[in-house]
Amino acid sequence: MTTADTTGAAVLDQLQRQSGDPGRRILFTGATIVTMDPGLGVLNKADLLVEGDTIAAVGPDLSRDGAVVVDAGGSILTPGFVDTHRHAWQSQLRRIMPDVDDLGAYVMSTLAGYATVYRPHDMYVGTRLAALTAIDGGITCMLDFSHNSRTPEHSDAAVQALIDTGIRGVHASMAPHFGDWDKQWPGDLARLRSTYFSSDDQLLTLRLAALATAEVVGPALAYGPELARSARELGIGVSVDAVFGAASSQAILGWAEDGLLGPGLTLIHATGLTPEAWRAIGETGTTIALAPTSDAQIGLETAIPAIDEALSAGVRPGLSIDVEVALAGDMFTQMRALHTIQRMRAVNAVFGSEREPVRITTHDVLDFATLQGARTNGLRTTGSLTPGKKADLLVIHAEDLNNMPLNDPIGTVVLGSDARNISAVLINGEPRKWNGQVLDVDLPTLRAEVHASREYVLNATAR
């Protein structure tokens, strides 16, 4: 069956009737395909075939045999965006402190305040809201840095929220900074691993989350040999937050001496690090998750996203959202902020001289938001529209009012588009957004749950 575009209800009905069928074939035709695969590049007026959960082929004039055909003319197909670090449980507190002064103000209001009264239900509501909104904005994979694991039930609720949305989720578990908790972490990771993450071929993966140093809450949450051993025994990666400045730089050099750096470790922010620390990161293949708006708006260390330092060390970073209590929750904002800040700095650095500025491009930031994000999250089977990879992809209208006419597809995605232009999102081959609407969401019920959870948290904190 063919439709004029991805808005066809009949096509969606046909896809949903075949849901779960490993032989289901979906053929997108006539699209501009931004593959983000270095060997494939950008294809004009091309087709993309999905078989089951996998991209089967990309190219012109693919066979339509047995496929549900979607005419994607006038659209751009891209890989789904990958968020490498978001504290999803906070979502019912979005923009509650939009002009936060500094990291201390965030920590004391959110981690030492609101977080301490969260119930498992609030974890579920916040995490589900974050994941659904991520899908709406084209984020097909989200690492939830879940640092409010007060009880096993809190962790279960956060994981279940990811399951219920159908997002490709990474649950990075960490104990809370302040308040009462069961002291079950990191031991409870073994239970989580066996309960929810027993297969390596599934939408959800598990990581251990930690802090860089003991400065804020003591040594129990700080990455080092003991936590590295726990992760190694479970066969999971590690994400380390609050990597800033001199203390974190010294910690990184210590980890290098202990053999604790490497591709399975992600350092988040990496702001204000020393050249020696960057050298150790680059030499070991350690991954980096930048948070462009968080660094700049909250004023973390130098307040400048460490993109030039990362690239100089040979590291192509992933991008992340961080905290929606003070920041935007979409990847378009992160790409544009990083693109603008780096290019501003590059020109400013050579102003008044004859040197040429070294500037990143829109292709660079889209690479960070897709292929490099997947690598940073420890995922090799997504991040580009490469045959054989999982079908995590976006259909973006290129002829909408704010995008037409299409002149440069990557520039249009990075600088022109937003969530309203995303007509369809597929995750693991399953439609999760269609005709511009996130599927299987009872919005009035969700809204009531979010408001009720927010009111509970605010009232309980005020007592």
Disulfide bonds with the S-S distance in Angstrom:
none
